[in-house]
């Protein structure tokens, strides 16, 4: 875990199903990149939120 990292919740549509994926990253942009690299073509990101429980 890097310094300044937070837990983000990424809502995404993968193969027609809406899923929530927890991601540890410094920024919301970096969280989007992590998810898009993992799921690539089958992904449509709906939104990214900071998980308030881990702050």
Secondary structure, DSSP 4 states (H G I P E B T S, - for coil): --TT-EEEEEEEEETTEEEEEEEEESSHHHHHHHHHHHHGGGEEEEEEEE-GGG-
